[in-house]
Amino acid sequence: MYMGSLVLTWWAALIGLAVAIILILKKLNPVYSLLLGAVIGSLIGGANLVQTIDILIKGSQSVMGTVLRVLAAGMLAGVMMESGSADTLARAIVSKFGDRFALFALALATMIITAVGVFIPVAVLIVAPIALEVGKRMNFSKLSLLVALSGGGKAGNIISPNPNTIAAAKGFNVELSQVMIADFIPAVIALIVTVLLATLIRKRGSAVLDADLENLTQAAADDDKKLPSLGASLVTPVLAIVLLLLNPLGSIFHIAALTTINLDAMYVLPFAAVVGALAMGQGKQLSEFARSGIARMTDVVLILIGAGAIGATITSSDLPNQIINLIKASGMSGTLLAPISGILMAAATASTSTGVILATGSFSKAILGFGVNPIAAAAMVHTGGIVIDHLPHGNYFHVTANAMHMDISERSHAIVYESLVGLSATITATVLYGFLHFMF
Protein backbone atom coordinates (compact mmCIF):
# COMPACT_ATOMS: atom_id res chain seq x y z
CA MET A 1 0.00 0.00 0.00
CA TYR A 2 1.29 3.48 -0.85
CA MET A 3 0.95 6.91 0.76
CA GLY A 4 0.03 5.74 4.23
CA SER A 5 -3.68 4.92 4.56
CA LEU A 6 -4.59 5.80 0.96
CA VAL A 7 -6.50 2.95 -0.69
CA LEU A 8 -7.63 3.44 -4.27
CA THR A 9 -11.00 2.08 -5.36
CA TRP A 10 -10.93 -1.28 -7.12
CA TRP A 11 -12.96 -0.12 -10.10
CA ALA A 12 -10.58 2.79 -10.71
CA ALA A 13 -7.62 0.39 -10.78
CA LEU A 14 -9.47 -1.76 -13.30
CA ILE A 15 -10.20 1.31 -15.44
CA GLY A 16 -6.51 2.21 -15.38
CA LEU A 17 -5.51 -1.32 -16.44
CA ALA A 18 -8.18 -1.34 -19.16
CA VAL A 19 -7.01 2.02 -20.50
CA ALA A 20 -3.42 0.76 -20.65
CA ILE A 21 -4.41 -2.40 -22.54
CA ILE A 22 -6.66 -0.53 -24.98
CA LEU A 23 -3.89 1.96 -25.75
CA ILE A 24 -1.45 -0.91 -26.37
CA LEU A 25 -3.97 -2.50 -28.75
CA LYS A 26 -4.26 0.87 -30.49
CA LYS A 27 -0.49 0.69 -31.11
CA LEU A 28 0.50 3.46 -28.71
CA ASN A 29 3.94 2.86 -27.24
CA PRO A 30 3.46 0.24 -24.47
CA VAL A 31 5.46 2.23 -21.91
CA TYR A 32 3.38 5.36 -22.34
CA SER A 33 0.23 3.23 -22.39
CA LEU A 34 1.10 1.70 -19.02
CA LEU A 35 2.09 5.02 -17.47
CA LEU A 36 -1.09 6.74 -18.70
CA GLY A 37 -3.18 3.88 -17.38
CA ALA A 38 -1.48 4.17 -14.01
CA VAL A 39 -2.05 7.94 -13.86
CA ILE A 40 -5.71 7.68 -14.86
CA GLY A 41 -6.38 4.81 -12.46
CA SER A 42 -4.72 6.61 -9.54
CA LEU A 43 -6.51 9.92 -10.14
CA ILE A 44 -9.93 8.33 -10.61
CA GLY A 45 -9.29 6.16 -7.57
CA GLY A 46 -8.93 9.10 -5.25
CA ALA A 47 -5.25 10.06 -5.29
CA ASN A 48 -4.24 13.67 -5.80
CA LEU A 49 -1.51 14.76 -8.21
CA VAL A 50 1.29 14.43 -5.65
CA GLN A 51 0.08 11.04 -4.43
CA THR A 52 -0.22 9.79 -8.01
CA ILE A 53 3.40 10.67 -8.72
CA ASP A 54 4.44 8.95 -5.51
CA ILE A 55 2.57 5.78 -6.54
CA LEU A 56 4.25 5.77 -9.95
CA ILE A 57 7.72 6.37 -8.54
CA LYS A 58 7.45 3.71 -5.85
CA GLY A 59 5.99 1.28 -8.35
CA SER A 60 8.86 1.87 -10.75
CA GLN A 61 11.37 1.49 -7.92
CA SER A 62 9.84 -1.89 -7.04
CA VAL A 63 10.96 -3.39 -10.37
CA MET A 64 14.57 -2.22 -10.22
CA GLY A 65 15.79 -5.62 -9.03
CA THR A 66 14.21 -7.20 -12.09
CA VAL A 67 15.65 -4.46 -14.32
CA LEU A 68 19.20 -5.20 -13.14
CA ARG A 69 18.83 -8.90 -13.88
CA VAL A 70 17.28 -8.24 -17.29
CA LEU A 71 20.22 -6.00 -18.17
CA ALA A 72 22.58 -8.75 -17.02
CA ALA A 73 20.74 -11.21 -19.26
CA GLY A 74 21.39 -8.87 -22.18
CA MET A 75 25.08 -9.71 -22.10
CA LEU A 76 24.38 -13.42 -22.41
CA ALA A 77 21.82 -12.86 -25.18
CA GLY A 78 24.26 -10.65 -27.09
CA VAL A 79 27.01 -13.27 -26.99
CA MET A 80 24.71 -16.13 -27.99
CA MET A 81 23.13 -14.23 -30.89
CA GLU A 82 26.04 -12.24 -32.30
CA SER A 83 28.87 -14.76 -31.91
CA GLY A 84 27.21 -17.38 -34.10
CA SER A 85 27.04 -19.91 -31.25
CA ALA A 86 23.25 -20.15 -31.46
CA ASP A 87 23.52 -20.97 -35.18
CA THR A 88 26.11 -23.64 -34.44
CA LEU A 89 23.85 -25.28 -31.86
CA ALA A 90 20.88 -25.28 -34.25
CA ARG A 91 22.82 -26.84 -37.12
CA ALA A 92 24.39 -29.46 -34.86
CA ILE A 93 21.04 -30.57 -33.43
CA VAL A 94 19.28 -30.84 -36.79
CA SER A 95 22.25 -32.62 -38.35
CA LYS A 96 22.47 -35.09 -35.46
CA PHE A 97 18.86 -36.29 -35.69
CA GLY A 98 18.66 -36.40 -39.48
CA ASP A 99 15.62 -36.37 -41.74
CA ARG A 100 13.77 -39.16 -39.93
CA PHE A 101 13.28 -37.03 -36.82
CA ALA A 102 13.40 -33.71 -38.64
CA LEU A 103 10.39 -32.04 -37.00
CA PHE A 104 11.53 -33.13 -33.55
CA ALA A 105 15.03 -31.84 -34.29
CA LEU A 106 13.72 -28.46 -35.45
CA ALA A 107 11.50 -28.09 -32.37
CA LEU A 108 14.31 -29.20 -30.06
CA ALA A 109 16.81 -26.84 -31.68
CA THR A 110 14.51 -23.85 -31.24
CA MET A 111 13.73 -24.94 -27.68
CA ILE A 112 17.39 -25.20 -26.71
CA ILE A 113 18.40 -21.94 -28.36
CA THR A 114 15.60 -20.11 -26.56
CA ALA A 115 16.36 -21.93 -23.31
CA VAL A 116 19.95 -20.71 -23.27
CA GLY A 117 18.92 -17.05 -23.38
CA VAL A 118 18.08 -16.14 -26.98
CA PHE A 119 14.78 -14.30 -27.51
CA ILE A 120 12.14 -16.56 -29.08
CA PRO A 121 11.65 -14.39 -32.24
CA VAL A 122 15.42 -14.45 -32.80
CA ALA A 123 15.55 -18.21 -32.19
CA VAL A 124 12.89 -18.74 -34.87
CA LEU A 125 14.81 -16.48 -37.26
CA ILE A 126 17.96 -18.52 -36.65
CA VAL A 127 16.36 -21.92 -37.24
CA ALA A 128 13.92 -20.85 -40.01
CA PRO A 129 16.41 -21.16 -42.92
CA ILE A 130 17.34 -24.68 -41.77
CA ALA A 131 13.64 -25.52 -41.41
CA LEU A 132 12.86 -24.35 -44.93
CA GLU A 133 15.66 -26.47 -46.36
CA VAL A 134 14.43 -29.53 -44.44
CA GLY A 135 10.82 -28.81 -45.39
CA LYS A 136 11.65 -28.64 -49.09
CA ARG A 137 13.58 -31.92 -48.92
CA MET A 138 10.97 -33.77 -46.86
CA ASN A 139 7.89 -32.16 -48.43
CA PHE A 140 6.68 -30.69 -45.12
CA SER A 141 4.28 -27.76 -45.22
CA LYS A 142 5.37 -24.36 -43.99
CA LEU A 143 2.55 -24.49 -41.44
CA SER A 144 3.98 -27.62 -39.82
CA LEU A 145 7.46 -26.15 -39.83
CA LEU A 146 6.27 -22.96 -38.12
CA VAL A 147 4.39 -24.93 -35.47
CA ALA A 148 7.54 -26.95 -34.79
CA LEU A 149 9.66 -23.81 -34.43
CA SER A 150 7.16 -21.75 -32.48
CA GLY A 151 6.16 -24.59 -30.17
CA GLY A 152 9.77 -25.46 -29.50
CA GLY A 153 10.49 -21.81 -28.80
CA LYS A 154 7.62 -21.62 -26.34
CA ALA A 155 8.91 -24.70 -24.52
CA GLY A 156 12.36 -23.17 -24.27
CA ASN A 157 11.05 -19.76 -23.27
CA ILE A 158 9.66 -20.98 -19.95
CA ILE A 159 12.97 -22.54 -18.85
CA SER A 160 15.25 -19.75 -20.03
CA PRO A 161 17.00 -16.88 -18.26
CA ASN A 162 15.02 -14.53 -20.50
CA PRO A 163 13.21 -11.40 -19.22
CA ASN A 164 9.87 -13.20 -18.88
CA THR A 165 11.34 -15.85 -16.56
CA ILE A 166 13.20 -13.21 -14.56
CA ALA A 167 9.96 -11.23 -14.21
CA ALA A 168 8.05 -14.31 -13.06
CA ALA A 169 10.71 -15.10 -10.46
CA LYS A 170 11.06 -11.61 -9.06
CA GLY A 171 7.31 -10.99 -9.19
CA PHE A 172 6.92 -13.69 -6.54
CA ASN A 173 10.31 -13.17 -4.84
CA VAL A 174 11.78 -16.56 -5.73
CA GLU A 175 15.03 -17.55 -7.41
CA LEU A 176 15.28 -17.57 -11.19
CA SER A 177 16.65 -21.13 -11.12
CA GLN A 178 13.64 -22.29 -9.08
CA VAL A 179 11.23 -21.12 -11.77
CA MET A 180 13.38 -22.70 -14.50
CA ILE A 181 13.34 -26.05 -12.66
CA ALA A 182 9.60 -25.89 -11.92
CA ASP A 183 8.82 -25.20 -15.58
CA PHE A 184 10.98 -28.03 -16.91
CA ILE A 185 8.26 -30.71 -16.88
CA PRO A 186 5.68 -28.37 -18.51
CA ALA A 187 8.33 -27.51 -21.12
CA VAL A 188 8.90 -31.18 -21.94
CA ILE A 189 5.14 -31.72 -22.31
CA ALA A 190 4.95 -28.68 -24.58
CA LEU A 191 7.76 -30.09 -26.73
CA ILE A 192 5.99 -33.44 -27.05
CA VAL A 193 2.70 -31.74 -28.00
CA THR A 194 4.57 -29.56 -30.50
CA VAL A 195 6.06 -32.55 -32.32
CA LEU A 196 2.75 -34.40 -32.36
CA LEU A 197 0.86 -31.42 -33.79
CA ALA A 198 3.56 -30.59 -36.35
CA THR A 199 3.60 -34.22 -37.48
CA LEU A 200 -0.20 -34.36 -37.83
CA ILE A 201 -0.28 -31.28 -40.07
CA ARG A 202 2.94 -31.92 -41.97
CA LYS A 203 1.01 -32.04 -45.28
CA ARG A 204 -1.48 -29.30 -44.43
CA GLY A 205 -0.87 -25.86 -45.88
CA SER A 206 1.43 -24.58 -48.60
CA ALA A 207 4.66 -26.33 -49.50
CA VAL A 208 8.13 -24.80 -49.40
CA LEU A 209 8.92 -23.37 -52.84
CA ASP A 210 12.25 -22.87 -54.58
CA ALA A 211 11.71 -19.12 -54.22
CA ASP A 212 11.67 -19.55 -50.42
CA LEU A 213 15.18 -21.00 -50.58
CA GLU A 214 16.76 -18.25 -52.67
CA ASN A 215 20.00 -16.92 -51.20
CA LEU A 216 19.90 -19.50 -48.38
CA THR A 217 22.62 -21.72 -49.83
CA GLN A 218 25.18 -18.96 -50.19
CA ALA A 219 24.24 -17.47 -46.84
CA ALA A 220 24.71 -20.84 -45.17
CA ALA A 221 28.10 -21.25 -46.81
CA ASP A 222 29.17 -17.81 -45.62
CA ASP A 223 27.94 -18.55 -42.11
CA ASP A 224 29.80 -21.86 -41.92
CA LYS A 225 33.09 -20.02 -42.41
CA LYS A 226 32.40 -17.74 -39.44
CA LEU A 227 30.62 -20.00 -36.97
CA PRO A 228 32.45 -21.15 -33.82
CA SER A 229 32.90 -24.84 -33.02
CA LEU A 230 30.21 -26.74 -31.17
CA GLY A 231 32.39 -27.22 -28.10
CA ALA A 232 33.16 -23.53 -27.82
CA SER A 233 29.52 -22.63 -28.46
CA LEU A 234 28.40 -24.75 -25.53
CA VAL A 235 30.59 -22.99 -22.97
CA THR A 236 28.29 -20.01 -22.37
CA PRO A 237 24.97 -21.88 -21.94
CA VAL A 238 26.41 -24.82 -20.00
CA LEU A 239 28.31 -22.57 -17.59
CA ALA A 240 25.27 -20.35 -17.03
CA ILE A 241 22.96 -23.28 -16.35
CA VAL A 242 25.40 -25.06 -14.05
CA LEU A 243 26.03 -21.93 -11.96
CA LEU A 244 22.34 -21.06 -11.75
CA LEU A 245 21.52 -24.57 -10.56
CA LEU A 246 24.15 -24.73 -7.80
CA ASN A 247 21.88 -23.34 -5.08
CA PRO A 248 18.80 -25.49 -5.87
CA LEU A 249 20.94 -28.63 -6.23
CA GLY A 250 22.57 -27.88 -2.90
CA SER A 251 19.14 -27.66 -1.26
CA ILE A 252 17.91 -30.88 -2.90
CA PHE A 253 20.98 -32.92 -1.95
CA HIS A 254 21.61 -31.08 1.35
CA ILE A 255 25.05 -29.84 0.38
CA ALA A 256 25.74 -26.90 2.68
CA ALA A 257 28.65 -25.58 0.62
CA LEU A 258 26.37 -25.11 -2.40
CA THR A 259 23.40 -23.62 -0.57
CA THR A 260 25.53 -20.78 0.85
CA ILE A 261 26.99 -19.63 -2.48
CA ASN A 262 23.92 -17.55 -3.47
CA LEU A 263 24.93 -17.00 -7.08
CA ASP A 264 22.39 -14.56 -8.47
CA ALA A 265 21.57 -14.26 -12.18
CA MET A 266 23.00 -10.74 -11.93
CA TYR A 267 26.47 -12.27 -11.59
CA VAL A 268 26.07 -15.57 -13.41
CA LEU A 269 24.74 -14.44 -16.79
CA PRO A 270 27.39 -11.81 -17.65
CA PHE A 271 30.16 -14.03 -16.27
CA ALA A 272 29.09 -16.98 -18.42
CA ALA A 273 28.84 -14.68 -21.43
CA VAL A 274 32.36 -13.33 -21.01
CA VAL A 275 33.89 -16.78 -20.45
CA GLY A 276 32.02 -18.12 -23.47
CA ALA A 277 33.19 -15.29 -25.70
CA LEU A 278 36.79 -15.91 -24.66
CA ALA A 279 36.39 -19.66 -25.29
CA MET A 280 35.20 -18.87 -28.82
CA GLY A 281 38.19 -16.61 -29.40
CA GLN A 282 35.92 -13.57 -29.69
CA GLY A 283 37.01 -11.63 -26.65
CA LYS A 284 37.70 -8.56 -28.77
CA GLN A 285 34.03 -8.50 -29.79
CA LEU A 286 32.74 -8.32 -26.20
CA SER A 287 32.01 -4.62 -26.54
CA GLU A 288 29.95 -5.28 -29.68
CA PHE A 289 28.12 -8.16 -27.98
CA ALA A 290 27.32 -5.93 -25.01
CA ARG A 291 25.93 -3.18 -27.26
CA SER A 292 23.73 -5.68 -29.07
CA GLY A 293 22.50 -7.21 -25.82
CA ILE A 294 21.68 -3.91 -24.16
CA ALA A 295 19.87 -2.70 -27.28
CA ARG A 296 17.64 -5.77 -27.24
CA MET A 297 16.87 -5.32 -23.53
CA THR A 298 16.06 -1.61 -23.66
CA ASP A 299 12.41 -2.08 -24.64
CA VAL A 300 11.94 -4.73 -21.94
CA VAL A 301 13.43 -2.47 -19.26
CA LEU A 302 11.19 0.43 -20.24
CA ILE A 303 8.12 -1.80 -20.19
CA LEU A 304 9.16 -3.03 -16.75
CA ILE A 305 9.11 0.54 -15.47
CA GLY A 306 5.66 1.14 -16.94
CA ALA A 307 4.38 -2.18 -15.62
CA GLY A 308 5.72 -1.32 -12.17
CA ALA A 309 3.66 1.86 -12.25
CA ILE A 310 0.39 0.18 -13.25
CA GLY A 311 1.12 -2.65 -10.82
CA ALA A 312 1.51 -0.15 -7.99
CA THR A 313 -1.80 1.43 -8.90
CA ILE A 314 -3.51 -1.94 -8.62
CA THR A 315 -1.75 -3.14 -5.47
CA SER A 316 -2.44 0.17 -3.70
CA SER A 317 -6.15 -0.34 -4.38
CA ASP A 318 -8.57 -2.81 -2.82
CA LEU A 319 -8.76 -4.76 -6.10
CA PRO A 320 -6.64 -7.73 -4.86
CA ASN A 321 -8.98 -8.17 -1.87
CA GLN A 322 -12.05 -7.81 -4.08
CA ILE A 323 -10.71 -10.50 -6.43
CA ILE A 324 -10.10 -12.84 -3.51
CA ASN A 325 -13.65 -12.29 -2.21
CA LEU A 326 -15.17 -12.75 -5.67
CA ILE A 327 -13.35 -16.03 -6.32
CA LYS A 328 -14.26 -17.35 -2.88
CA ALA A 329 -17.91 -16.46 -3.44
CA SER A 330 -17.93 -18.17 -6.85
CA GLY A 331 -16.58 -21.40 -5.42
CA MET A 332 -13.79 -21.47 -8.01
CA SER A 333 -10.32 -22.46 -6.88
CA GLY A 334 -8.19 -19.40 -6.23
CA THR A 335 -5.26 -21.31 -7.69
CA LEU A 336 -6.70 -20.74 -11.18
CA LEU A 337 -6.13 -17.00 -10.86
CA ALA A 338 -2.43 -17.58 -11.52
CA PRO A 339 -2.65 -19.21 -14.96
CA ILE A 340 -5.68 -17.15 -15.99
CA SER A 341 -3.94 -13.86 -15.22
CA GLY A 342 -0.90 -14.94 -17.22
CA ILE A 343 -3.05 -16.01 -20.18
CA LEU A 344 -5.16 -12.85 -20.26
CA MET A 345 -2.35 -10.33 -19.80
CA ALA A 346 -0.14 -11.99 -22.43
CA ALA A 347 -3.08 -12.14 -24.85
CA ALA A 348 -3.86 -8.47 -24.29
CA THR A 349 -0.29 -7.40 -24.96
CA ALA A 350 0.67 -10.19 -27.43
CA SER A 351 3.90 -10.58 -25.48
CA THR A 352 5.08 -13.18 -22.99
CA SER A 353 7.37 -10.75 -21.16
CA THR A 354 4.88 -7.90 -20.92
CA GLY A 355 2.06 -10.28 -20.02
CA VAL A 356 4.02 -11.91 -17.21
CA ILE A 357 5.19 -8.53 -15.93
CA LEU A 358 1.61 -7.22 -15.83
CA ALA A 359 0.21 -10.41 -14.31
CA THR A 360 2.76 -10.57 -11.50
CA GLY A 361 2.68 -6.85 -10.81
CA SER A 362 -1.12 -6.70 -10.75
CA PHE A 363 -2.25 -10.01 -9.30
CA SER A 364 0.63 -11.50 -7.27
CA LYS A 365 -0.84 -10.21 -4.01
CA ALA A 366 -4.23 -11.75 -4.76
CA ILE A 367 -2.71 -15.04 -5.93
CA LEU A 368 -0.56 -15.40 -2.84
CA GLY A 369 -3.59 -14.41 -0.76
CA PHE A 370 -5.08 -17.81 -1.59
CA GLY A 371 -2.10 -19.52 0.01
CA VAL A 372 -0.50 -20.53 -3.29
CA ASN A 373 3.18 -21.41 -2.99
CA PRO A 374 5.25 -18.57 -4.57
CA ILE A 375 7.21 -20.95 -6.84
CA ALA A 376 3.98 -22.64 -7.94
CA ALA A 377 2.42 -19.24 -8.59
CA ALA A 378 5.40 -18.13 -10.67
CA ALA A 379 5.31 -21.34 -12.72
CA MET A 380 1.58 -21.11 -13.41
CA VAL A 381 1.64 -17.41 -14.35
CA HIS A 382 4.71 -17.96 -16.49
CA THR A 383 3.32 -20.91 -18.44
CA GLY A 384 0.04 -19.04 -18.82
CA GLY A 385 2.00 -16.31 -20.55
CA ILE A 386 2.82 -18.53 -23.54
CA VAL A 387 -0.74 -19.68 -24.35
CA ILE A 388 -1.89 -16.84 -26.65
CA ASP A 389 1.03 -14.44 -26.78
CA HIS A 390 1.35 -14.84 -30.56
CA LEU A 391 -1.64 -12.77 -31.71
CA PRO A 392 -1.45 -10.41 -34.73
CA HIS A 393 -1.19 -7.20 -32.69
CA GLY A 394 2.27 -8.27 -31.48
CA ASN A 395 5.66 -8.31 -33.20
CA TYR A 396 6.20 -12.07 -32.83
CA PHE A 397 3.34 -12.89 -35.20
CA HIS A 398 4.80 -10.78 -38.01
CA VAL A 399 8.46 -11.66 -37.42
CA THR A 400 7.71 -15.36 -37.68
CA ALA A 401 5.48 -14.87 -40.72
CA ASN A 402 8.33 -13.15 -42.55
CA ALA A 403 10.83 -15.78 -41.43
CA MET A 404 8.72 -18.56 -42.96
CA HIS A 405 7.67 -16.57 -46.07
CA MET A 406 3.97 -16.75 -45.11
CA ASP A 407 1.22 -14.22 -45.69
CA ILE A 408 -1.00 -13.02 -42.84
CA SER A 409 -3.82 -15.47 -43.61
CA GLU A 410 -1.53 -18.50 -43.69
CA ARG A 411 0.30 -17.36 -40.58
CA SER A 412 -3.03 -17.04 -38.75
CA HIS A 413 -3.73 -20.75 -39.27
CA ALA A 414 -0.90 -21.59 -36.87
CA ILE A 415 -2.42 -19.63 -33.96
CA VAL A 416 -4.67 -22.45 -32.75
CA TYR A 417 -1.83 -25.01 -32.81
CA GLU A 418 0.55 -22.66 -30.99
CA SER A 419 -2.16 -22.03 -28.39
CA LEU A 420 -2.58 -25.78 -27.83
CA VAL A 421 1.15 -26.05 -27.18
CA GLY A 422 1.05 -23.25 -24.62
CA LEU A 423 -2.11 -24.64 -23.04
CA SER A 424 -0.48 -28.05 -22.58
CA ALA A 425 2.31 -26.44 -20.55
CA THR A 426 -0.13 -24.37 -18.50
CA ILE A 427 -2.40 -27.31 -17.69
CA THR A 428 0.63 -29.38 -16.69
CA ALA A 429 1.95 -26.67 -14.38
CA THR A 430 -1.48 -26.02 -12.86
CA VAL A 431 -2.15 -29.71 -12.15
CA LEU A 432 1.35 -30.43 -10.83
CA TYR A 433 1.91 -27.33 -8.72
CA GLY A 434 -1.53 -25.86 -8.19
CA PHE A 435 -3.49 -28.97 -7.27
CA LEU A 436 -1.07 -31.83 -6.62
CA HIS A 437 1.53 -29.57 -4.95
CA PHE A 438 4.29 -31.55 -6.65
CA MET A 439 7.79 -30.56 -5.41
CA PHE A 440 6.38 -28.41 -2.63
N, C-alpha and C positions, 0 to 999 in steps of 0.2 A: 504494500500500500504506500502511496506517495503523499507528500504534503500533510503529514500528521493524520487528522481524522477525516480528511477528504475522501469520500467514496463516490465515484461517478455512477450514474445510473446505467443499468445493464443494457437498456435499449439504445442509449447513446453510444455505448461501446460497439454494439452491433452495427449501428448506422455508420460509424467511423470505419469499421472493417469492410462493410459493404461498399462504401464510397471508394476505398482503396482498391478493392477487387474490380469494381466497375471501371475505374480509371485505367487500371492495368489492361483490362480487356479492350479498352478504347485506344490502346497503344501509347498512352502517356508513359513517360519514363517511370519504371517501377519504384525507384527511390522516392521521387516526388509524389507518386501516388500514395505510397505508404505514409509519408510525412503529412500530406494533406489529410489523409484519413484520420491520422492520429490527432491532428489539430482540431478537425471538425468534431470528432468524437469527444474530445476533452472539453471543448467549449460548450457543446450541446449538453454534455453530462453534468455541467455545473461548475467547472473550473474557470477561473478568470484568466486573463492573458499571462500573468506572471506564473500562476500555477501550471498552466498548459506548457509553458516553456520548461518549467522544472520537470514535469512528467517526461517530456521528450528527451531532455538531457540525461536524466537518470536512466531512462529506458535504453538510450544509446550506450551509456556507460556500462550497462549490464551485459552487453554483448562483446565487450572488448577482449575478454578471454578467448572467445571463439574467433574473433578477428585475428588475434595474434597467431593462433594455430592454423587458420586458413592461409595467412601469409606465409607461414612456414611450409605449408603443403605446396605452395606455389613453386618453391625451389625444386622439390621432387618432381612435380609435374613438368617443369621446364626441362629438366635433365632427361626425363623419360621421352618427352615428345620431340625435343630438338636434337638430341644426340643420335637418333636413329635406333635406339635400343628397343623401343616399342615395336618398330617395324621388324626388327630381327626376331623378336619373340613371336610375332604373328606368323611370319614365314616358317619358322621352325616348327610351330605347332601344326600348321596345316600340312606341311611336308611330312611330318612324322606319321600322321594318321592316314594320309593317302586318300584316294578318291572314294574308297568304300565307306569311310566314315566322314565324308567331306562336310556335311551339315553340322555334325557334332564338332568337328575340328574348327569350323568357322565360329560357331557359338562359343566354344571354349576359348578360342584365341581372343575374341572380343571381351569375354568375361575376365580373363586374366589381365589383359592390358588395362581394362577399367579398374580391376581390383588393385593394381599396383600404383594407382594414383593418376591415371590419365582420364580426362573428362570423357564421358560417354559419347558426345558428338564427335570428338577427335578420334576416339577408339574406332568408331564406325568408319570414319574417313580413312583411317589407316588400313583397315581390313577390307574395305569395299573393293578396291582394285583386285585383290586376291580372290574375293568372292565372285566377282564378275568373270574372272578367268575360269574358275572352277565351274560356275554355273553354265558357261558356254560349253565347256567340255562334257559336262554331265547332263546337260539339257534340263537344268533346274530353272524354275521361273524366278524372276526378280523379286516377286512377292515372298517366296519361300526364303530366298537369300536374305532379304531385309528382316524378316521375322527372326531368322537365326542370329543375325548380327545384333539387332535391337534387343532381343530377349537375352542373349548372352551378356550384352552390356548392362542390362538391368540387374542381372544376377551378380555381376561384378561390382556394380555401383553400391550395393548395400553391404559389401564387405571391404570397401576401399577406404583409404585415408583421404577421401575427397571432402569438399566442403559440406555436403549433405550429411555425411556420417559424423563429421566433427560437430555440426549443428545439433544433430540428434543426441549425441553424447553430452554436450555441454548444456543443452536445454533441460536435461534431467540430472545434471551434475554427476555423471558417471564417466569412467575412462573410455577413451576412444577404442582401445583394444577390446573392452568388454562388449561394446556394441558390435564390433566386427565379428567376434566369436559367436555372439548370440544370433547373428544374422546368417551364419554359415549354413546351417541346415536349410532355412528358407531359400538361400541362394542356390543350393544344390537342387532342391525341388524345382525352382524356377528354370534352371538349366535343363533338367529332364523334360519339363513341359515344353520348353522352347524347341528342343530337338524333335519331340513328338509332333508338335504342331507344324514345324517347318517340313518335316517328312511327309505329313498328310497332305500338304498343299504344294508339294514340290513341282507339280505339273499345272497348278492353277495360276492364271495370270500370264503376262507377256514373257516371252523368252528373252534371253540376253542376245543382242544383235552384234554383228561385227562392228557397227558404228559405236557401240558402247565400249569397245575395247581399243578404240583408236588412241594412239600415244601411250597406251599402258605398257607395251613391250619395251619401248625405249626408256620409258621412265623407270621401269623395274630394273633394267640393265644399269642405268645410271645410279640408282639407289644401291644396288649390290656392291658397287665399287666403294661406297661411302659408309655402309653399315658396319657397326662394330660386331665383334664375334658374339656368339651366344653366351659363352661363359662370362665375358665382360658385361654383357647386357643384363645378366641376372644379378650382378652385385648389388645394385641399388635396391631393387624390390625385395630381394632375399634379406639383406641387412636390415631394411626398414621393418619388415614383418617380424623378424627374429627379435629385434630390440623392443618392438611394441608389445610382443607377447611375453616378455620376461616376467613382468609383474603378475599377470594372470596365471601363468604356468607355475610361478612360485607359490601362489595361493592354492592352486589345485593340488600340487604335490608337496605342500608344506615345507618349502625350501626358504628358510628365513633370509638367506643372503639375497635371493631374488626379489622377495617381497619388499625389501627396504631400498631397492634401487630407485624406484619412482621415476622412470624415464618417461617424460611427457612427450607427446607428439611435437611439441614446440622445439625440442632438442633433436629428436630422432630423425624427423623427416629431412631437415636440411643437412644433417650429418651424413645420412645415407646417400643423399644426392651428391654431396661433394666427393665422398669416397668412391661412389660409382663413376662419376665423371673422370676421376683420376685413374681408375681401373681401365677405363676405355681409352685412356690416353688423350682425353679432351679437357684437361685441366685449364688450358688457356681459354676455353670457351665458356667457363663458368659465369663470367660476367654476362655473356649473351644469354645463357640459360636462365639466369636470374631475372634479366629484363623480360624475357618471354613469360616466365612463370608469374611474375608480379603483374604483368599486363593482363593475363588471363584471370587473375584473382581480383582485380580491381572492381569489376562489376559485382562480384559476390560480396565483397567487403562493404560496398555502398548499400547493397540490399540488406545486409545484416544490420546496418545502422538504422535504416528505415523500418525494418521489421522489429528492431528493439523498441522503437518509438511506438508503433501500433500495439506491440505486445504490452508495453507499460500502460497504455490507455486501457487495455482490456483487464489486465491484472489489478489495476487500481480502481476498477469498478466492481460491482457485485455480480457481474456476469458469471464468473466461475462458480459461485455459490448457487446462482439460479439454475445453471446447467446441472449441477449435482442434484438439486431438488427435483428438477424436471425428470431426469433419468430415473431417480428413485421412485417417483410417482408413476412413471410409465411401466415399471417392472422390468425394464431392459437392463442388462448387465452393464454397469459403468465401465467395465473393461473395454467395451466396444467403442467408447469415445476415442480411444487412442488410434486404432486403425482408421476409423471414420474421419477423424480430423485430418490425418495425413492424406487420405484419399481426396477429400474435398478441397483442401488448400492447394495441393499440387495440381488438381484439375483446374482450379480457378486461375492459377498463375502459369500453367503449362510448364512447370519447372520443378524438379525434385528438390533442389536446394532451397528455392524460395518457399515451396510448399512446406517443407520440413521446418524451416525457420519460423514461418508463420504459425504452424501447428504447435510447435513447442513453446513459442513465445506467448501464444494466446490461450492455450488449453492445458499446459503442463500442470498448473495448479489444480485445475478441476480433475484431471486424470489421476494425479497422485492423491487427491482427496477421496478417491474410492479405494485407497489402500493398494493400488497397483504398484508392484515392485518397479523402481526407477529404470533398471536395465530392461525389464519386460516392456515398460512403457516406451522406452527409446526404440526398441526393436519393432514394436507394432506400429508406431508412428512412422518410422523410417521405411518399413516395407510398404506401408500404405501410400507413401510418397511416390512409389514407382508404378502404381496401378494405371492411372490415366494422366500421366505427366507429358504425354506425347501428342497433345491436341494441336490443331492447326494454328492457334494464336500464339504458339511458342516457337522459338528458334529451332529446336531439335527436329520438329516435323519437317521443316523446309531444308535443313542441312542434310538430313538423311535422304530426303527425296532427291536432292541434287547428286548426292554421292552414288545413288543407285540408278541415276538417269530415269527417274519416274516422274510422271506428271502428278498434279494434285489429286486427281480422281483415283489413280492407281495407288498412290501413297496412302490415301484414306482407307483403302481396303485392309491395310495392315493393322489399323487401330484396334480392332476387336481382338486380334490374335495377341498383340502386345499387351492389351489389358488383361487377357487371360493369364499371361505369364506373370504379370505383376500381382494379380489376384491370388495366384497359387502361392506366391511367397507370403503374402499378407495373411491368408487363411492358415498357412503353416505356422507362422509366428504367433498368431492369435490363439490357435489351439494349444501349441506347445507352452507358450509363456503366459498367456492370459487365462487359460482355463485349467491346463494340466500342471502349471507352475514348474515345468521342466527346467532343471538347472538351478532353481531357486529354493 
